[in-house]
């Protein structure tokens, strides 16, 4: 798998998501479109196990595979954003950023802070990792 946008044949870009219970598919689509407008298309999507169904639906509509990340791993990722709500609820400054980093693998880096959907119900962040 290669990243044709950067010429890096051994890298992968992963969009991670975080969202409120009220979020619908349209919220995730908007967050992904904002992310891709800024960073280019992604190779994979990622979500925690508790957020899996909605992101899997997005993956089906876009033809992009989805990587599952364990909820318990979220606090291990160092994020750029520091949401107090996210810290209280999930133990991380940004679910989207943590998911992207964890799914992209060891040594992954965020390409920027999370982006928020227009309805403010979903966030997305992208990380680039090296394929072992």
N, C-alpha and C positions, 0 to 999 in steps of 0.2 A: 504494500500500500504506500502510495506516495502522495505528497502534497504538491500538486502541479502549480499552485499559486506561488510557492516560494522556491520551488526547485529542490526541496529537501526530500529525497526519496525515502529517508528513514524516519520521518516524523509523522505524527498524527495530531489533528486538531479535534478537540472534543468540546461541545457546548453542554454546559451543566445548567440545570434549572432549579429554581426555588419558586414556590408560589403559595398563595393562600388557598384555603379550601374552596373559596368561591370562584376561583379561576376556572375558565373554560378553555377549550382548545384555541379559540380566537386569541386569548391572552398569550398563550404560549407561542402561537404563530407570530404575533406581533413582536414579542421579545426576541424570537429567533431572527426575524427579518431585520430588526434594528441591529442585532449583533452581526449578522452577515453583511449589512451595509457598511459597517465600520471595519470589520476584520476579514471579510471574505467568507466563502462557503466553508462548511465544516465536514469532517470525515465521519464523525459519530455524535450521537446525543447521549446524555447521561442523566440519571435520576437516582434518588435514594429509593430503597425498596418501598417505602410508604408513598412515594410520589410516582411510582412506576407506571400505573395504568394510563395516566394522562400523557406522559412523555412517550410511552409506547404508541399511543394513538397518533401523536405528532410524527413519530418515526415512520409509521405506516403511511401516513398521508404524503410524506416527503421522500420515502424510499431510503431512509437512513437508519442503520442499525442503532440500537440503544444498549448502553452499558449500565448495569446495576451497580450501585455503590451502597455498602452497608451503612445504615443510619449511625451505628456506633462509631464509625470511623471519622465522622464529620469534625469532631473537635481536634483531630490530629493535623488538619490542614491549616496552614497560615494564609489568611485571606487579606486582600487589600481593603475591603470594606469592613465596617464594624457596627453593624446594626444591633442596638441594645435588645430589640425584640428577638432577633435571631439568636443572639448569645443566650438569652434566657430560655428560649424554647428549644433550641437545637445544639447549643454549646459551640457555635461557630459564628463568626462575624458576618458570614454570607453563605447560605446554603448553596446557591448557584456556583460561587467561586470554589467552595470546598469540593463540591461534586465534580466540577470540571477538572480540578487538580488531581483528585484521587483517581478518577477514571482515566486520565491521560498517563498515569503511572509515575514511578520514581523519577525525580528530576524535572518534572513538568513545570512550566511557568505560565502564569496568567498573561494574556495579551493586553489586559486592561481590567479596570473594575467592572463589576456587573452593570448591566443595562436594565432598565425598568420598562415594562410594557406601558402603553398609553393609559390603560385603565388602572395601573399601579397594582395589579393583582399577581403579576409574574415577573421574575428576574431571570436573566441569562448571563452567563459568563463563558469565555472560551479560554482554554489552556492548550498549549502545545507540548507534546511529550515525544520522547524518542522511542521508536519501536525496537525492542530488544532483538 
